[in-house]
C-alpha cells in the first residue's frame, strides 16, 4: 500500500491547522527537509517547526536534515512522515535530484502502512511512508512542476520539469487566489491534467486517487475548461488523464 499525501496551500501552521491535526495524531517520527529555503533561512527552520508544533500542542519526534549531503536513503526508514517545507520549488527539486533522492522519496511513500476506509480525513492516516508537502513541497509531489514558474524564479536553470509523480492524477497550485483562475484553467486545458488550486489556509489529504479537502477554505479544481469548487469535507476520486 502507498502512503498518504498531505498537501498544504503554503500558509503558516495556524492556516493549515486542520491539515496538521489530520496528519499528526499522537506521536509521529517526522523527518523535516527545509532546503527549499535559502541557506540563511534554513538555519532557523527547525526552531520554526518546533515552535509551530508546540503552538498546536502537537508532540512529535523531529529530525531535521538541512542538506542531503552526507545522508543515505536508508536513513529515511526511521520516519513515519517526510515533511517537505516551502520555499523555492525549483531549488528544492534541483537539490533532491542532484543528490539522487528522487526514487528514495517514491520508495518511502510506496512503503506506507495499511489503509482502513472510512468517512473522515483521519481514516487516511496510515502506519508509515506518509508525505507532507507545503507550498514548494506540494509541487514537488506532482508529476509536472512546470506550473511553479508562476510562483517562483527558476534560478537553478532546471529544464527537466518532471516531478516525483506522487500525485499522477493531478497537479497542485499552492498559494492559490482568484487572480490565478484564468492561468490555472488554461494550464489544465493545455496539459490535459487536473489542477487543484489550494489557498494558503487549506489543504488536501490524498491516497490512491481519492482526495479530501481539510479546509477551512475551499479548493478550486480545474479539469480542462471545467472549474469545480471543492468545499471543506468534500471527498472525491480523481482519475488519471
N, C-alpha and C positions, 0 to 999 in steps of 0.2 A: 504494500500500500504506500502511496505517496504521502508526504507530509502536508500540513495545512499552510496556506499562504495568508498572511495578514498584511494588507497594503494600505498605507496611510496617505492622506492628502498633503502631508508636509507641514501641518501645524505643529504647535508645541504639545507637550504631554497633556495639558488641560484640554486642548482642542480635540485630541484623539483619545480622550479618556475612555470612552466606551470600547474602542478597539483594543486598547491596552488591557482593560479589565477582562476582555474576552480571551486574550491570548496568554494572560499571566495569572491563571487561577492557582492559588497556593504558591509553593516554591517551584522555581524552574531554574535550570542551569543555562544561563544566557551568554553567548559569545557575541561581543559587540565589535563591529567593523565600522569605524568612523572616517575612513580615509577618502570619502568623497569631499571632506573638508580640506581647507588649506592646512599646511603644516602648523601654523600658529594656532589655529582653532582646534586642531587635533589634540594638542597638549591639554586642553581643558575639557575634552569630550567625556571622559569617564566621570569626572566630577559632575558635569551637567546631567548625565543619565542617572547617576546615583541620586542626585538631588531630586530629579523628576520622579523617580520611582518612590523615593521616600515621601514626597508630597502626596502621592496617590496611595501611600501605605501598601505598596506592593513589595514584597520581600523576595529577592532572587539572589542566586549565587552568580555574580557578574565577573566575567573575564573580558578584558579589552585588548585587542591587537591593534596598535596604531599603525602597523605596517605589516605586510605579508612576508617581508624579507625575514629569513631565518625560521619561518614556520613551515610545517609539513601538513598536508591534508589530513593525515591520521589524527592530528591533534584536535580536529573538529569533533571527534567522536564523543567527547565528554559532554557536549552541549545538547540540550533539548531544543533550543531556539537560536537561530542565527539572526542577529539584529543588525540590519544594514541601514545606517542612517543617511540623512540628507546631505546635500552639498551640490557638487557638480557631477552630473551623471556620466559625462564623457571621461572626466578624470577618474571616477570610480571604476568604470569598466576597463579603462586603459590599465589601471593598477591590477585589477583582478586578472586580466588577460596576460599582462606582462609576467606575472608570477605563476601562471599556469593553474589557476584555481577555478576556471570555468566549469570543468567537468566535476571538480570536487564539490561545488555547491549543488550541482544537479544530483550527484550521488547522495549527498547529505539529505536532500529533500526526498529523494526516491526511497530512502531508508526509514521513512516515517512509520509511526505505530498504527495500530488498528483503528478503524473508524466505526463509530456507532451512530447510526442515523437518528434524527430527531427533529425538533421544530425550532430550536434556538441556536444562536451563534456558538454557544458553549458546546453544542453537540459536535462541532467540527474539531475540537481540540483533541489531539492525538498524543501518543506517548513520546514522540521524538521526531526529529527531522523537520521541524517547523521553521518557517522563514517569515521574518518581518522586514518589510521594506518601506521606509518613509521617504517620500519625495524621490530623490535620485535612486534610493534603494528599491523603490517600487518600479521605476522604469527599468532598472537592471533586470528584473524578473521577466520582462517581456521578451518576445521573440525578435522584435524590431524596436530599437531605441531611437530611431530617426526623428520621432516627434519631439525628442528632447531639445532639438535645435530651437524650438520656440521659447524655451525656458533658460537654456544655458549656452555659454560660449564653448565651442569645440576647440579649446586652446591646445589640446594634445594632438590635434590633427587626425582623429580617428576617421578612417574611410570605410572600414567594415563595421557596419552598424547592426550586426546580428547580435541580439542579446542572449540571455541564458535560456529563454524558451520555457520558463516555468509556467507561464500563462500563454500557451499557444492559442487558446480560444479567443483571446482579446489582448489589447494593449491598454495601458493606463496613462492618463494625463493628470498628474497631481497639481495642486495649486489652482484647480480649475475655477474660473468665474465666467459669467455670461459673455464677457468680451472675447472669449476664445471659441464661442459657439460655431461661427462660420468656418474658421480654420479647422476645428475638430471634425465637423461634418464633412468637409472637403477631403481631409486626410483619410477618413474612414472609407469614403467612396473611392478614392484613388487607389487605396491599398487593398480593398476588399476585406478589411479586418474590423471587427467591432472595437470601438474605443470608449473607455469608461472615464469620464471626467470626474475626478474626486476633489471636492473642495477641501480646504485646509482643516475644517472641522468635521471631517467624516472619514470613513474607512470601509474597507471591504474584507470579508473573510471568504476564502475560496478554496475549493478542493474538487479535483476531478471535473472541472467544468461547471460546478454548482457554486453560485455566488450569493452572498448576503450582504446587505448594507447595514453597517452598525449605526450610522448617524453620528451626531444629531442632524446634519444637513443631508439633503437628497443628493444622489449621484446621477449624472447625465449619461445615458447610453446612446452612442452614435453607431448606427449599423447601416452603413451605406448612407442613403439620404434620409433614413428614418431616425428620429430623435425620440427617446423614451425617458421619462423621469422615473427614477427608481428611488423610492422613499425608504427611510429607515425601517428595517424589518422585512423589506421586500427580499424575496429569495427566488432565484430562477436559474435555469440551465442555459449556458452559453455553448452553442455548438461550434466546432471548428469550421472555418470558411473553406 
